[in-house]
Amino acid sequence: MLLLSLFGLLGQVQGAAYSQIYNLSQLTDASSRVLEGKVVGLQSRMENGKIYTRVSLEVSKTYVGARGKTVSFDVLGGKHN
């Protein structure tokens, strides 16, 4: 099971510092979308000297937010050839 908590900042975040650790309930309350599904695609790219990976998810369950069959989002990091 893959549970994602999306804060709407994934395309903009370049780094993070953690001063507080959140539990699942706090993350869910603060999230605009919480989904369960299967990763069906990964595509990395180099942008401004950083690697970003586009993750495509086939949604099986939506806990919070708009429903949809698939969702794609970018994360910082990955492997790029």
URNOR-V73436 format. One record per residue. RES is the residue in one small letter. PHI is phi in radians with two decimals (999 if undefined). PSI is psi as a letter, one per 40 degrees, with the letter a starting at -180 (* if undefined). NEAR is the number of other ideal C-beta (glycine too) atoms within 12 Angstrom. Layout:
# URNOR-V73436
res:RES phi:PHI psi:PSI near:NEAR
res:RES phi:PHI psi:PSI near:NEAR
This chain:
# URNOR-V73436
res:m phi:999 psi:h near:11
res:l phi:-2.02 psi:h near:18
res:l phi:-2.02 psi:h near:21
res:l phi:-1.98 psi:h near:32
res:s phi:-2.00 psi:h near:27
res:l phi:-1.89 psi:h near:30
res:f phi:-1.67 psi:e near:22
res:g phi:1.39 psi:e near:16
res:l phi:-1.97 psi:e near:19
res:l phi:-1.01 psi:d near:25
res:g phi:-1.36 psi:e near:18
res:q phi:-1.98 psi:e near:14
res:v phi:-1.29 psi:h near:18
res:q phi:-1.99 psi:e near:18
res:g phi:-2.97 psi:i near:10
res:a phi:-2.58 psi:i near:14
res:a phi:-2.14 psi:h near:7
res:y phi:-1.88 psi:h near:7
res:s phi:-1.76 psi:e near:6
res:q phi:-2.50 psi:h near:10
res:i phi:-1.70 psi:h near:8
res:y phi:-1.77 psi:i near:15
res:n phi:-1.54 psi:i near:11
res:l phi:-1.04 psi:d near:16
res:s phi:-1.10 psi:d near:13
res:q phi:-1.17 psi:d near:12
res:l phi:-1.12 psi:d near:21
res:t phi:-1.09 psi:d near:21
res:d phi:-1.09 psi:d near:15
res:a phi:-1.57 psi:e near:19
res:s phi:-1.66 psi:i near:24
res:s phi:-1.49 psi:d near:22
res:r phi:-2.53 psi:h near:29
res:v phi:-2.33 psi:h near:27
res:l phi:-2.24 psi:i near:33
res:e phi:-2.19 psi:h near:21
res:g phi:-3.14 psi:a near:28
res:k phi:-2.05 psi:h near:19
res:v phi:-1.25 psi:h near:24
res:v phi:-2.00 psi:e near:18
res:g phi:-2.89 psi:i near:17
res:l phi:-2.34 psi:h near:21
res:q phi:-2.45 psi:h near:21
res:s phi:-1.72 psi:i near:20
res:r phi:-2.65 psi:i near:20
res:m phi:-1.74 psi:h near:16
res:e phi:-2.49 psi:h near:16
res:n phi:0.92 psi:f near:9
res:g phi:1.37 psi:e near:10
res:k phi:-2.12 psi:i near:18
res:i phi:-1.65 psi:h near:21
res:y phi:-2.11 psi:i near:27
res:t phi:-2.11 psi:h near:25
res:r phi:-1.53 psi:h near:25
res:v phi:-1.81 psi:h near:29
res:s phi:-1.89 psi:h near:21
res:l phi:-2.11 psi:h near:28
res:e phi:-1.55 psi:h near:19
res:v phi:-1.38 psi:h near:28
res:s phi:-1.83 psi:d near:21
res:k phi:-2.69 psi:h near:21
res:t phi:-1.98 psi:h near:23
res:y phi:-1.65 psi:d near:25
res:v phi:-2.43 psi:h near:24
res:g phi:1.75 psi:a near:20
res:a phi:-1.17 psi:i near:15
res:r phi:-1.49 psi:i near:17
res:g phi:-2.94 psi:i near:18
res:k phi:-1.39 psi:d near:17
res:t phi:-2.43 psi:i near:19
res:v phi:-2.55 psi:i near:31
res:s phi:-2.20 psi:i near:26
res:f phi:-2.67 psi:i near:32
res:d phi:-1.77 psi:i near:26
res:v phi:-2.24 psi:i near:28
res:l phi:-1.34 psi:h near:26
res:g phi:1.94 psi:i near:21
res:g phi:2.29 psi:a near:19
res:k phi:-2.16 psi:h near:12
res:h phi:-2.26 psi:h near:17
res:n phi:-1.56 psi:* near:8
